[in-house]
Amino acid sequence: MTTPRYEFYETDETLTLSIFDRGADPDKVSVKLESRKLTYQNGDISLTLQPLKGQIDPENRNITIGKVKVEVRLHKVAHGRWGALVGDAPDILANYSVAPAPSSTAPAKRKNWEGITTNILAHEKDKTTQEDPNVGGDSVVNSFFQQIFANADDNTRRAMIKSFQESGGTTLSTNWDEVKKGTVEGQPPAGLERKKWN
């Protein structure tokens, strides 16, 4: 069995795990979840993470299988940062039990959120670039850069993040050998000057 390389990032509500398994076949990939355990299997590639630092909701997940990696988005039961993916940290929900819902002979009526969203979108008219600057060109440019970032290697991603953050969003470089040498200075558009904020 081979253990793939992996990394994660988190918000207070979710944790996204990237498993680097190039060319993974969606028909062969298996992801099994328990409240504090994740098992990934793809042929002879296997990864088991336990105990997870906190509880996840095994039913609420999103899996994306790409050319280079498999991304698993997990939802935390208790909101907050873990700081690490696995560990023996005390599970604050270990002794917490959810009271069973009162039994009823009538099935619970669920709100149709998808229908509501579809209805709202059907009544919205297309906006012009004057009404919303994100319509058209800018969103195309953003999706282009997102695609570059998603398909890039680690050094290219590092270069993009470092150059964009250090330059205040005015420079975006994919050359890590150049960017790692020092701080990336901002390059404001012609006729404007860059101001530093405290």
N, C-alpha and C positions, 0 to 999 in steps of 0.2 A: 504494500500500500504506500502511496505517495501523499504527503501532506502538502497542500498548496499554500502559497504565501497569501496573507490576508491583512486587511487593515480596516479600521472603522472610524466613523465620526458620529457625533451625537448632538441632539438638542435635548431640551428638558423632556419632550414628549416621545421622541423617536431615537432609534439607533440604526444606522445604516452600515452594514457589513459588506465589504468588497472582497470577494474570493477570486484570486487571479488564476483562472482556469481557461486558458486560451482555446477557443474553438469548442467550447462545451456544447454537447448535443442536448437540446431541450427535452428530447424524449428519454434521455438517460439520467438527467439530473434529478436528484431526490433531496429535498430539504425537510427534515423532521424537527418539529419544535415541541418542547415541553416548557413549563413555566421558567425553569432556569437552566435549560439545556438546548443546544442546537447541534444537529448532525447533518453534515453535507456529504453526499455520495455521488460520484460520477465515475463509473467503471472502477479502476484501481486507485482513483483519487478520493481521499477520504479526510474529513475534518470533523472533530468533535470538540465542542467548547462547553465546558461545565466545571464548576457551577458558574453561570453567568452572574455578574455582579449584582443584578437585581432581577425582579420578575418581569417577564414579557407576556403579552397576550398571544398564545399560540395560534388563535384563530384570525388575528388581525395582522396580516403580513402582505408584503408586495415583493415579488421576485422578478428581476429583469435579467435575462441571459443575453449578454453581448458577445462580441467577437473576442474580447480580451479577458473579460471578467464576468462573474455572476454577482449581482447586487441584491442583497436581501435587506428589506426595510422592515424593522420590527417596531412594535409599539410598546412602550413601557407601561406597566400597570400603575406604578407610582411615579409621578413626574419628578424630575431632578437629574442632575448629572451624575454619572457613575465614575468617571475619571479613568476607568479601566474596563476591559471587556469581561474578564473573568476574575474571580477571587473569592475568598472566604469571608467577605464583608457580611455583617449581620443583615439578614433579609428582613426589612421592617414589616413586610407583609406575611411573614411565616406564620404568625399566630392570629392572623386576621381572617375571619371567615365571613363570607357574604351570606346574609340571611336569605333563605329561599323566598321567592316571590309568592304572594298569596295565590292559592289555587283558585281557578275560576273556570266555570264551564264554558264561558264565551271566550273565543280566542282574542288575544290582545290585538287591537287595531294599530297597525304601524303606519307612520306617516310616509308618503311616497315622495321622498326628497328628490329622486331622479325626475319624476314628473314635474315637480315644482321648478326645478332648474331648467328643464326642457321648455316649459311654458314661458319662463322669463326670457330665455335666449331667443325664442321664436318671436317675441314682441320687440326685441331690441333691433334697431336699425344699424347698419354698418356705419362706423364713424369715419370721418375724414381725418387726415393728418393734422388739420388745424384744431379739431376738437380733441384729439388724443395723439400726442407725439409718438406714442408707442405703436401706432398703427402703421403698417407698411414697412418702410425702410429700416427703422431702428430695430424692429422685432426680427427682421430678416438678418440683420447684422449680428444681433445677440444670439440667434439660433446658430449662425455660422460659427461664432466663437465658442459656443457651448459644444458644438460638434467637434471642433478642433480639440478642445480640452478633454472631451470624453474619449477620444481615440488616441490621445497622446501618451507617450511614455512618462515615467516618473520625473525625469529631469526636465522635460518640456513643461510639465504641470508646475513644478517648483519654480521654473523661470517665469511662467505666466503669473502665478500668484505673487511672487516677490516683486516683480517689476510693476505690476498693477497697484499693489498696496503701497510700496515705497514712493511711487511717483504721484500718488494721489489720484490715480485713475487716468493719468494722461499718457502713460506709456505701457505697451503690452509687448513683451519680448518672449520668444520661444527658445532663445539661446542661453542655456544654463551656464556654459563655460564663460560667457561674457557677464551675465547677471551676477554670478557668485563672487565676482571680484570685489564688489563694493555696493554702496547704496545707489539705487537707481534714482536719478534726479528727475523731477517733473519737467515735462515739455508742454507748456500751455500753448493753445492755438496762437497763430500770428496776431499781433496787436493786443494781446492780453498778457498780464503778468500774474505769476503765481503768488498767493499769499498764504502764509502758514498760520493756522489757528491753534490756540492754546488748548 
